[in-house]
Amino acid sequence: MAKITFLNIFVFIMELFYTNNIDGNRAILPEQESIHCARVLRHKLGDIINFTDGKGYLYSGKLLEKIGKELSIEILSREKGVDSRPYFLHMAVALTKNIDRFEWFLEKAVEVGVDRITPLICEHSERRVFKYERANRLILSAAKQSLKTLFPILDEAVKVIDFIESQPNFEDNSLKENVYRNNVLKIMGHCREGEKETITSILKNAKLDKPHIIIMVGPEGDFSVEEIEFALKKEFEVMHLGNSRMRVETAAVTALNAVYLNYLDSSK
């Protein structure tokens, strides 16, 4: 009989739960996950379920007992998930006027694969309020739905100037030989007049080993002149996405997909 590989097993998983309460061969599903498991999906004690810690691992376990409003699990196996990537992608995206559009971006980013998300507040931003806890719940839901075992880091919203300032400046001699210096790629989604550099050409020419890619996407009114000049001083490269006029979330997902497809073959 042919051996069933872990990849094949993962493909057949239809339900994925989450918990970071893991100790040895025992795990505890949090209250909301336990309610979904027992009441919605009708799992009973003794059933085998699959869950993740959000850090890249897939677990299989048997439901043991109910402790208060939480379910206890006996861990039967632990395997590395299949959603690792040959790059680290950090998406820094301006909040949209209609928050539903930004939340749509969060969902799609998780489905494709992203490592860190930073909501930006720019000079031309029409929205400056970000509900962190709600966004985190959306990310958790999208991750489980798309069978992701490696969840992205979500930051609190930050002013774009502060975000750019936090990035290393490679002109600093102390960073010249740093591994981070040699493997980071900073890209800004703003097209200056006559700019021809596309994101695909930037990625192709970079030729980095396990690159750390940072992509910034501005608001509906674009980055301000000051923000653009400051980003260029911090060595962000200007990204061109073609002649199509895109909303913020569309541009962000397009850039994210370009990275994913560029490194798709090397992830095998």
C-alpha positions in Angstrom: 0.0 0.0 0.0 1.3 3.4 -0.9 2.4 5.6 2.0 0.1 8.6 2.5 2.2 11.7 2.8 1.6 14.5 5.2 0.8 16.8 2.3 -2.0 14.5 1.2 -3.4 14.3 4.7 -3.4 18.1 4.9 -5.4 18.4 1.7 -8.2 16.3 3.2 -8.5 18.4 6.3 -11.8 20.2 6.3 -11.7 21.7 9.8 -8.9 23.4 11.6 -9.0 24.7 15.1 -6.6 27.1 16.9 -5.0 27.2 20.3 -1.7 28.3 21.8 -2.5 26.7 25.1 -0.2 23.6 24.6 1.7 21.8 27.3 3.5 18.6 26.5 1.0 16.1 25.0 -2.0 18.1 26.2 -3.8 21.2 24.7 -6.8 23.3 25.7 -9.2 24.8 23.1 -10.3 28.3 24.2 -13.9 28.9 24.9 -15.0 30.1 21.5 -13.1 27.4 19.7 -14.6 24.8 22.0 -18.2 26.1 21.4 -17.6 26.0 17.6 -16.2 22.5 17.9 -18.9 20.9 20.2 -22.1 22.9 19.5 -21.7 23.9 15.9 -19.7 21.0 14.4 -21.2 18.5 16.9 -17.8 16.9 17.8 -18.0 14.6 20.8 -15.4 13.4 23.4 -13.2 10.8 21.7 -13.3 12.4 18.3 -10.1 13.2 16.5 -9.6 16.9 15.4 -6.9 18.9 13.8 -5.6 22.2 15.2 -2.7 24.6 14.9 -0.7 26.8 17.2 -0.5 29.5 14.5 3.3 29.2 14.5 3.6 26.8 11.6 2.6 23.5 13.1 -0.4 21.2 12.5 -1.6 19.0 15.4 -3.9 16.0 15.5 -5.5 15.2 18.8 -8.3 13.4 20.6 -11.0 15.3 22.6 -10.6 14.1 26.2 -12.9 16.1 28.5 -14.7 19.3 29.0 -13.1 21.6 31.6 -15.6 24.4 32.3 -16.3 25.9 28.9 -13.1 24.6 27.3 -12.2 21.3 25.7 -9.1 19.3 26.7 -7.2 17.5 23.9 -4.7 14.6 23.9 -2.1 15.4 21.3 -1.5 12.4 18.9 0.9 14.0 16.3 2.7 17.2 15.5 3.9 18.1 12.0 5.3 21.1 10.2 2.6 22.8 8.2 2.7 23.1 4.4 2.4 26.9 4.2 6.0 27.9 4.7 7.4 30.4 2.2 10.9 31.1 0.8 10.5 34.8 1.8 9.3 37.0 4.6 6.6 39.4 3.4 5.7 42.5 5.4 2.7 44.5 4.0 2.3 48.0 5.3 -1.1 49.3 3.9 -3.0 52.5 4.4 -6.3 52.2 6.1 -9.2 52.7 3.7 -12.1 55.1 4.2 -14.5 52.1 4.1 -13.1 49.7 6.7 -14.8 46.8 4.9 -12.3 47.1 2.1 -9.3 47.0 4.4 -10.8 43.9 6.1 -11.2 42.3 2.7 -7.5 42.9 2.1 -6.7 41.2 5.4 -8.7 38.1 4.5 -7.1 37.8 1.0 -3.6 38.5 2.4 -3.9 35.6 4.8 -5.3 33.3 2.2 -2.3 34.0 -0.2 0.3 34.1 2.6 1.8 37.1 4.5 4.1 37.3 7.5 3.3 40.7 8.9 0.7 43.4 8.4 1.0 47.0 9.5 -2.0 49.4 9.0 -0.8 52.8 8.0 -2.2 56.3 8.8 -1.0 58.7 6.2 -1.3 62.5 5.7 -4.1 61.9 3.1 -5.8 59.0 5.0 -9.5 59.5 5.6 -9.6 56.9 8.3 -7.5 57.1 11.4 -9.3 54.6 13.7 -8.3 50.9 13.6 -10.1 48.2 15.6 -7.2 45.9 16.4 -9.1 43.1 18.2 -11.7 42.8 15.4 -9.0 42.7 12.8 -7.2 40.0 14.7 -10.4 37.9 14.8 -10.8 38.3 11.1 -7.2 37.1 10.5 -7.8 34.0 12.8 -11.0 33.1 10.9 -9.3 33.5 7.5 -6.3 31.5 8.6 -8.5 28.6 9.7 -10.7 28.8 6.7 -7.7 28.6 4.3 -5.9 25.9 6.5 -3.0 28.1 7.4 -0.8 27.0 10.2 1.5 30.1 10.2 -0.5 33.2 11.2 0.7 36.7 10.3 1.8 39.3 12.9 -0.7 42.1 13.0 0.5 45.5 14.3 -1.5 48.4 15.7 -2.0 51.3 13.2 0.9 53.6 13.0 1.7 56.9 11.2 3.5 56.2 8.0 6.4 58.6 8.8 7.0 56.7 12.1 6.8 53.4 10.2 9.4 54.6 7.6 11.6 56.0 10.3 11.7 52.6 12.0 13.2 50.9 8.9 17.0 50.6 8.8 18.9 53.1 6.6 21.4 51.1 4.5 23.7 54.2 4.1 24.6 53.7 7.8 28.1 52.0 7.6 27.2 49.9 10.7 24.6 48.0 8.6 26.7 47.5 5.5 27.7 43.9 6.4 24.5 43.1 8.3 22.5 40.0 7.0 19.4 42.1 7.2 21.0 44.7 5.0 21.8 42.1 2.4 18.4 40.4 2.3 15.9 43.2 2.7 13.9 44.7 -0.2 11.8 47.8 0.5 9.2 48.7 -2.1 6.7 51.7 -2.2 3.6 51.6 -4.2 3.8 55.0 -5.8 4.3 55.6 -9.5 6.2 58.8 -10.3 5.7 60.3 -13.8 7.7 58.2 -16.3 8.4 55.5 -13.7 8.8 52.1 -15.5 10.0 49.8 -12.8 7.4 47.1 -12.1 7.2 45.1 -9.0 8.0 41.9 -11.0 11.2 43.4 -12.4 12.2 44.6 -8.9 11.8 41.1 -7.5 13.5 39.5 -10.5 16.5 41.8 -10.3 16.8 41.5 -6.5 18.1 37.9 -6.4 18.0 37.7 -2.7 18.3 34.6 -0.5 15.2 34.2 1.7 14.4 37.9 1.2 12.7 40.1 3.7 10.3 42.1 1.6 8.5 45.3 2.8 5.8 46.7 0.6 4.0 50.0 1.4 0.7 50.9 -0.2 -0.7 54.4 0.3 -4.3 55.7 0.8 -6.9 56.9 -1.8 -5.2 60.3 -2.1 -1.7 58.7 -2.4 1.3 59.4 -0.2 2.1 63.0 0.3 5.2 64.6 -1.2 6.9 64.6 2.2 6.1 60.9 2.8 7.4 59.9 -0.7 10.6 61.9 -0.3 11.2 60.5 3.2 10.6 56.9 2.0 13.0 57.4 -0.9 15.7 58.6 1.5 15.1 55.4 3.5 15.9 53.5 0.2 12.4 52.4 -0.7 12.1 51.5 -4.4 9.2 52.9 -6.4 6.8 50.2 -7.6 4.8 50.4 -10.8 1.6 48.2 -11.1 0.7 49.1 -14.7 -1.8 51.5 -16.1 -4.9 50.1 -14.3 -6.3 52.4 -11.7 -6.7 50.4 -8.5 -8.2 50.9 -5.1 -5.9 50.6 -2.1 -6.9 47.0 -1.3 -6.6 45.9 -5.0 -3.1 47.4 -5.3 -2.1 45.7 -2.1 -3.4 42.3 -3.1 -1.9 42.6 -6.6 1.5 43.3 -5.1 1.2 40.5 -2.6 0.2 38.1 -5.4 3.2 39.2 -7.5 5.5 38.2 -4.7 3.8 34.9 -4.2 3.9 34.0 -7.9 7.5 35.1 -8.2 8.7 32.7 -5.6 6.2 29.9 -6.2 8.6 27.5 -8.0 11.3 28.0 -5.4 8.9 27.0 -2.6 8.7 23.5 -3.8 
